[in-house]
């Protein structure tokens, strides 16, 4: 299946680089894009949700299977595993937004504001997304 077909099933898809895209994740409520996609030279499509959704959840929400992310035939002798499959720019964009959430929370706490349960949950989500982004980029422990 081509990446164009996959992108047509997503909300707010946008190109972030050569063969790289970002879109809203279909397996959770996503107001700003947290799903990155990258088409490899051999036709494989790599997906990662920085919101924490598994690859299985994402493909199921798209009505696909994992095999849809791979071309018909892949010559395993010529396929090399990418050490960092997501462009650093995509990872930095995700981290930058979540860091803004953390900074805003810190400023609110310093100003004496108390956090609601929703505020605490969003802060924990931001921290989790930052760690997921670091791990996806090969920088975290995961």
HUKAUR-V182078 format. One record per residue. PSI is psi in whole degrees, 0 to 359 (NA if undefined). Layout:
BEGIN
((PSI) (PSI))
END
This chain:
BEGIN
((137) (157) (330) (321) (318) (315) (326) (343) (0) (156) (140) (43) (142) (143) (136) (353) (183) (117) (16) (141) (162) (147) (169) (138) (130) (351) (0) (165) (113) (108) (329) (143) (128) (1) (124) (145) (145) (129) (124) (164) (330) (5) (350) (148) (122) (137) (145) (128) (118) (357) (353) (0) (143) (161) (325) (320) (319) (310) (324) (318) (334) (354) (29) (175) (167) (325) (339) (344) (357) (145) (166) (307) (130) (122) (106) (340) (339) (358) (120) (140) (132) (133) (316) (91) (347) (134) (141) (325) (321) (317) (317) (323) (316) (315) (320) (317) (313) (327) (326) (320) (314) (317) (320) (319) (317) (318) (321) (317) (317) (333) (359) (7) (144) (153) (138) (172) (322) (318) (315) (318) (318) (322) (316) (323) (317) (316) (317) (320) (323) (315) (320) (321) (317) (317) (316) (329) (359) (17) (346) (180) (98) (NA))
END
